[in-house]
Amino acid sequence: MTTAQRETYEYLSAHRDGAVYLMAVSSWTTALPYIIATGQEVMPMGGFSGSAPSPTLAQVQRRVRTGQLRFFLLDEAGTGFAASVFGGRSESSTVPAIESWVKGACATVPARDYGGASSATETLYACG
């Protein structure tokens, strides 16, 4: 786990308010370091090649509404190993709808609050 990931984890742990999931993320490649290092529940919304099951928008909204999920770490640039190998974002068709909803319904967490770099490709959102 990188220093930035550790700082993000510490912020999320301090602010998750009992949510089941530490956060939801754009892909398995983003989720994996957090899961391995912390053992926490992280919801990947897209698979490595787009073939892994991902939640629907309604399922995500229900988890936010019931307090099971509060944070989303979204890959704003669509980068990562899978994207570079497969020529673009590798996700199921539900991920763009979820990301659009998150960006409209949730608050952006300033990068300085969680140790993220303002120039980073990932943005943290807080819902609920």
KOLLUMZA-545677 format. One record per residue (C-alpha): residue in three letters; x, y, z negated. Coordinates in nm, 2 decimals, decimal comma. Example, Ala and Ser with C-alpha at 12.3 -4.5 7.8 and 13.67 -1.06 7.14 Angstrom:
2
rofi = ALA&X = 1,23&Y = -0,45&Z = -0,78
rofi = SER&X = 1,37&Y = -0,11&Z = -0,71
***
This chain:
128
rofi = MET&X = 0,00&Y = 0,00&Z = 0,00
rofi = THR&X = 0,14&Y = 0,34&Z = 0,09
rofi = THR&X = 0,16&Y = 0,63&Z = -0,14
rofi = ALA&X = -0,13&Y = 0,80&Z = 0,04
rofi = GLN&X = -0,34&Y = 0,49&Z = 0,01
rofi = ARG&X = -0,26&Y = 0,46&Z = -0,36
rofi = GLU&X = -0,37&Y = 0,82&Z = -0,42
rofi = THR&X = -0,69&Y = 0,76&Z = -0,22
rofi = TYR&X = -0,76&Y = 0,45&Z = -0,42
rofi = GLU&X = -0,70&Y = 0,64&Z = -0,75
rofi = TYR&X = -0,94&Y = 0,91&Z = -0,64
rofi = LEU&X = -1,21&Y = 0,67&Z = -0,53
rofi = SER&X = -1,17&Y = 0,47&Z = -0,86
rofi = ALA&X = -1,22&Y = 0,78&Z = -1,06
rofi = HIS&X = -1,52&Y = 0,91&Z = -0,86
rofi = ARG&X = -1,72&Y = 0,60&Z = -0,75
rofi = ASP&X = -1,97&Y = 0,62&Z = -1,03
rofi = GLY&X = -2,03&Y = 0,25&Z = -1,06
rofi = ALA&X = -2,07&Y = 0,18&Z = -0,68
rofi = VAL&X = -2,02&Y = -0,18&Z = -0,59
rofi = TYR&X = -1,80&Y = -0,09&Z = -0,29
rofi = LEU&X = -1,49&Y = 0,11&Z = -0,33
rofi = MET&X = -1,57&Y = 0,25&Z = 0,02
rofi = ALA&X = -1,67&Y = 0,17&Z = 0,37
rofi = VAL&X = -1,41&Y = 0,21&Z = 0,64
rofi = SER&X = -1,41&Y = 0,21&Z = 1,02
rofi = SER&X = -1,23&Y = -0,13&Z = 1,07
rofi = TRP&X = -1,08&Y = -0,43&Z = 0,91
rofi = THR&X = -0,73&Y = -0,29&Z = 0,97
rofi = THR&X = -0,81&Y = 0,00&Z = 0,75
rofi = ALA&X = -0,98&Y = -0,22&Z = 0,48
rofi = LEU&X = -0,71&Y = -0,48&Z = 0,45
rofi = PRO&X = -0,44&Y = -0,29&Z = 0,26
rofi = TYR&X = -0,70&Y = -0,18&Z = 0,00
rofi = ILE&X = -0,85&Y = -0,53&Z = -0,04
rofi = ILE&X = -0,51&Y = -0,70&Z = -0,07
rofi = ALA&X = -0,36&Y = -0,44&Z = -0,31
rofi = THR&X = -0,66&Y = -0,39&Z = -0,54
rofi = GLY&X = -0,90&Y = -0,68&Z = -0,49
rofi = GLN&X = -1,18&Y = -0,43&Z = -0,47
rofi = GLU&X = -1,49&Y = -0,46&Z = -0,24
rofi = VAL&X = -1,43&Y = -0,26&Z = 0,07
rofi = MET&X = -1,69&Y = -0,26&Z = 0,35
rofi = PRO&X = -1,53&Y = -0,27&Z = 0,70
rofi = MET&X = -1,79&Y = -0,15&Z = 0,95
rofi = GLY&X = -1,60&Y = -0,28&Z = 1,26
rofi = GLY&X = -1,41&Y = -0,59&Z = 1,34
rofi = PHE&X = -1,06&Y = -0,64&Z = 1,48
rofi = SER&X = -1,20&Y = -0,70&Z = 1,83
rofi = GLY&X = -1,55&Y = -0,59&Z = 1,78
rofi = SER&X = -1,68&Y = -0,94&Z = 1,72
rofi = ALA&X = -1,69&Y = -0,94&Z = 1,34
rofi = PRO&X = -2,03&Y = -0,88&Z = 1,19
rofi = SER&X = -2,09&Y = -0,52&Z = 1,07
rofi = PRO&X = -2,37&Y = -0,36&Z = 0,88
rofi = THR&X = -2,66&Y = -0,18&Z = 1,05
rofi = LEU&X = -2,73&Y = 0,19&Z = 0,99
rofi = ALA&X = -3,04&Y = 0,10&Z = 0,78
rofi = GLN&X = -2,83&Y = -0,14&Z = 0,56
rofi = VAL&X = -2,57&Y = 0,13&Z = 0,50
rofi = GLN&X = -2,83&Y = 0,40&Z = 0,42
rofi = ARG&X = -2,99&Y = 0,16&Z = 0,17
rofi = ARG&X = -2,66&Y = 0,09&Z = 0,00
rofi = VAL&X = -2,60&Y = 0,46&Z = -0,03
rofi = ARG&X = -2,95&Y = 0,53&Z = -0,15
rofi = THR&X = -2,92&Y = 0,26&Z = -0,42
rofi = GLY&X = -2,58&Y = 0,37&Z = -0,54
rofi = GLN&X = -2,39&Y = 0,06&Z = -0,41
rofi = LEU&X = -2,18&Y = 0,27&Z = -0,17
rofi = ARG&X = -2,06&Y = 0,62&Z = -0,21
rofi = PHE&X = -1,75&Y = 0,68&Z = 0,00
rofi = PHE&X = -1,66&Y = 0,64&Z = 0,37
rofi = LEU&X = -1,30&Y = 0,67&Z = 0,50
rofi = LEU&X = -1,35&Y = 0,72&Z = 0,88
rofi = ASP&X = -1,08&Y = 0,70&Z = 1,14
rofi = GLU&X = -1,15&Y = 1,02&Z = 1,33
rofi = ALA&X = -0,91&Y = 0,95&Z = 1,62
rofi = GLY&X = -1,02&Y = 0,59&Z = 1,69
rofi = THR&X = -0,66&Y = 0,48&Z = 1,65
rofi = GLY&X = -0,50&Y = 0,17&Z = 1,51
rofi = PHE&X = -0,36&Y = -0,16&Z = 1,64
rofi = ALA&X = -0,69&Y = -0,29&Z = 1,78
rofi = ALA&X = -0,77&Y = 0,04&Z = 1,95
rofi = SER&X = -0,43&Y = 0,04&Z = 2,12
rofi = VAL&X = -0,45&Y = -0,32&Z = 2,23
rofi = PHE&X = -0,81&Y = -0,31&Z = 2,35
rofi = GLY&X = -0,79&Y = 0,04&Z = 2,51
rofi = GLY&X = -1,02&Y = 0,23&Z = 2,27
rofi = ARG&X = -1,22&Y = 0,19&Z = 1,95
rofi = SER&X = -1,28&Y = -0,17&Z = 1,86
rofi = GLU&X = -1,61&Y = -0,18&Z = 1,68
rofi = SER&X = -1,96&Y = -0,30&Z = 1,71
rofi = SER&X = -2,23&Y = -0,08&Z = 1,86
rofi = THR&X = -2,36&Y = 0,02&Z = 1,51
rofi = VAL&X = -2,04&Y = 0,19&Z = 1,40
rofi = PRO&X = -2,08&Y = 0,51&Z = 1,60
rofi = ALA&X = -2,44&Y = 0,55&Z = 1,47
rofi = ILE&X = -2,32&Y = 0,50&Z = 1,11
rofi = GLU&X = -2,03&Y = 0,74&Z = 1,15
rofi = SER&X = -2,26&Y = 1,00&Z = 1,31
rofi = TRP&X = -2,50&Y = 0,97&Z = 1,01
rofi = VAL&X = -2,22&Y = 0,99&Z = 0,76
rofi = LYS&X = -2,08&Y = 1,31&Z = 0,92
rofi = GLY&X = -2,42&Y = 1,47&Z = 0,91
rofi = ALA&X = -2,55&Y = 1,35&Z = 0,57
rofi = CYS&X = -2,24&Y = 1,34&Z = 0,35
rofi = ALA&X = -1,98&Y = 1,58&Z = 0,23
rofi = THR&X = -1,62&Y = 1,59&Z = 0,35
rofi = VAL&X = -1,38&Y = 1,54&Z = 0,06
rofi = PRO&X = -1,09&Y = 1,79&Z = 0,09
rofi = ALA&X = -0,77&Y = 1,60&Z = 0,17
rofi = ARG&X = -0,59&Y = 1,78&Z = -0,12
rofi = ASP&X = -0,84&Y = 1,62&Z = -0,36
rofi = TYR&X = -0,75&Y = 1,26&Z = -0,28
rofi = GLY&X = -0,39&Y = 1,30&Z = -0,17
rofi = GLY&X = -0,46&Y = 1,27&Z = 0,20
rofi = ALA&X = -0,28&Y = 1,48&Z = 0,46
rofi = SER&X = -0,48&Y = 1,75&Z = 0,63
rofi = SER&X = -0,33&Y = 1,64&Z = 0,96
rofi = ALA&X = -0,42&Y = 1,27&Z = 0,90
rofi = THR&X = -0,65&Y = 1,09&Z = 1,14
rofi = GLU&X = -0,87&Y = 0,96&Z = 0,85
rofi = THR&X = -1,13&Y = 1,17&Z = 0,67
rofi = LEU&X = -1,30&Y = 1,08&Z = 0,34
rofi = TYR&X = -1,67&Y = 1,15&Z = 0,30
rofi = ALA&X = -1,88&Y = 1,14&Z = -0,02
rofi = CYS&X = -2,24&Y = 1,04&Z = 0,00
rofi = GLY&X = -2,51&Y = 1,05&Z = -0,26
***
